[in-house]
Amino acid sequence: MATTRAIAKPMTREDVTDLIYSAKIQKGIKWADVAKKLKLSKEWVTAACLGQMTLTKEQATLIGKTFALPPEAVKILQVVPYKGSLRSAVPTDPLIYRWYEIVNVYGTTIKELIHEEFGDGIMSAIDFSMDIKREADPKGDRVNVVLSGKFLPYKSY
């Protein structure tokens, strides 16, 4: 009589993200606290923990300890991810949809003003930083987001 053996499904980057997010909730961890441990921005560390950045061995090990991840997950954090985490072309999450709306409404304006100021090129998302802060306002707190990317001109060849 032959025995059948279940083949374990290999862990994916999405599985690691789910483990991190679950541990974050269960342990009451704040992204800013994790960022302080890594001595990096909360924006970059959050993106890394959500599967969008590659961590060094040292960074992945610290993340693994912080979130009590298995060794396999720590290794996966060191692999270059497939970037872009939206589940659909048009996002359905209300907050993410508003960013989509901002790009749809103001994208051509942003493009026009960057080209007018810098010339023909793009704003890098590789040589990039982001800062998100809460601003107190009597009419209701405001979200202040600063995106800073290096300008990369198109070359003639």
C-alpha positions, 0 to 999 in steps of 0.5 A: 500500500503506497502512502501519499505525502503532502508536499509543503507549499514553499513560503512566498513573499506574500506569506512573509508579509502576512506573518509580519503584519500579524505579528505587528498587530499581536505584539502592538509594534509600531513601524516607527519603532522598527525603523529606529532599530534599523536606523532607517526611515519609517517609510522605507522600513514599512515598504520593506516589511510589506514586501517592496524592498530588499533587506540586507542579511543584518536587516532581515535578521533584525526584522526576523527577531522583531517579528519572530519570523522563521529562518525561511522568512528571513531568507526571503526578505533578502531576495529582490521582490517583484515590486508593485503590491496593488491587487488590481489595476484600479485600487479598491482600498479607499485610501490607496484609491485617493492616491490613484485619483490624485495621479489621475487628476494631477498627474499631467500637471505634475508631469508638465511642471517637472518638464517645465522646470527640469526638461525632458526626464523623470523623477526617480523612484529608485533614488527617492525618499518619502516623509509622512507626517501628521499636521495638526489643524483646527479644521481637522488634522492633515496628512503631509506627504513629501516625495523627493526623487532624483531627476533623471533626464532622457539622453540622446543616443 
